[in-house]
Amino acid sequence: MKIRNMLLILLPVLLFACTALKPVEKLTDEELVDRYYKADLNLYMVKRAASKSNPSNYPGVSGSAGSGYSKDSEKIKKIEGKLAIMKQEMNKRGYMP
């Protein structure tokens, strides 16, 4: 009975890990494009939220500096790194992002 319960819990986790953590090189073209645009949209949303919370760091907008900027800049750098990797793979496959 314990083994069955463990399998019921671990099977979905393992399936998710196998599909979500697949390297970029092993993705199909459609999956790669979908992930690229999803990451691009996520980057846009993070930048948009950062500009609203800390408008002094963006040109043309006045306001006071906020403490959440360092977290936002770290998120932006991480997402841009992922986008760069996906963009390189898309260029190898002949796509222009």
Summary of the structure (lengths in Angstrom):
residues: 97
radius of gyration: 19.0
end to end distance: 50.6
largest distance: 64.2
contacts: 224
relative contact order: 0.13
helix: 77%
strand: 0%
